[in-house]
Amino acid sequence: MRAAERQLKIQETLDTGGFLDVGQLGRRFSASPSTIRRDLMRLERRGVLQRVHGGAVPAQAREDRLDFAVRSVRAQAEKARIGKAAAALVEDGQTVILDGGSTVAAVARNLVGRRIQIITSSLPIAELFWDSRTTEVTLTGGYLYPRLGVLLGPFCEEMLGSLSADLLVMGVGGVTETGFSNSNTLIVGSERRMIAAARAVIVVADHAKFGRRAMVDLAPLDVADVVVSNRELEPRFAELLERAGVRVILA
């Protein structure tokens, strides 16, 4: 495939939104990582995308899609209800892994002051507990992902692989009949380690996440013990989860 044709197809892939992973693009177009990086550099010079660690995002993504502050104000009322309902499932004395993202942060706000141990890869979530005398917080190491404030990569995954927890509270980028998905291979890598470390998994996702498939497959639906969403969720998605043996709570 010629470079111009490959770059056009990369741009078409980018138009669907999300994170472009160098390795996945290389496999898709039968090109070496260095060739893909050169393609991304050329597309960046044309203002099509912005390169980040491991790949690229749409030119506006770091100001919008991948901005924690922006995500936090979207569906704010729904996320607040989800956060309260999910936090009610956490028992005192438990060790809880909190994934990154604005919906999980809504859960974390309802855990401030609780007598629990928290493990998180999210700096914004850890900051909520900076002066707490009742909640112990452990941060994973890793690469700091721009603007989302989450720690990712091999160091993060290695640490998570050495831990165990009672519960994981996890956000996702999409939910379909094929399972849960997210927009970034680095995020998915750490989330899979979180799933392996936890004895139970709670997925929190507002109704807009359902019926869409993010770029990278994360796990089948039955990996979750509970899914907490808002009451605007279409009944067909609740039924889909229940058929997979997942308890559904609508806040």
C-alpha angles and dihedrals in degrees: 000000000000119000095245092052092046092050091050090053091047088053091050089052090049091054089069088064131235134080125326111215117209093217095049092047090050092053093045094052098030091240133134121255090248091054091050091048090053089051090051091048091054092047090048091053088054090053094245097120145358121237118230134171108308097002142338143291132206113284093256097037097098089053094045126002095038098037114110093202093053093046091049093064096046114098086353097165092048092049091049091056092045090049093053093047094047094046089055088065092061116093126210113263095029127129108231130190112211116200120210126264139084097276092053088047088058088056091048092055088061091051097057109123095018120131097243141114116244129200114190143163091203122098094195090054094046089051090061089068100041094118099030116127094188103047122069114208128198119189121206118228124236146098114329107235112220118265095342090078095218128136114231144161137061098325091051092048092047092054093046089051090061096051137077130199141181095231144014122205107197137178124211138199097223144004124203137146088276092061141256122332140179138199102246134052091214092054091046091050093057093040091056089054089049091052091051092050097050129079092208133022128212116189117200118198134150118232094262090070092063121094093023128097118213121214100269126046112233111179143324118273094254092065086081122078093191135014117199116198137150126276092254089074112123111251092235091066093049088051090049091055094044091053087056090055095256121141111231124209119187116199 
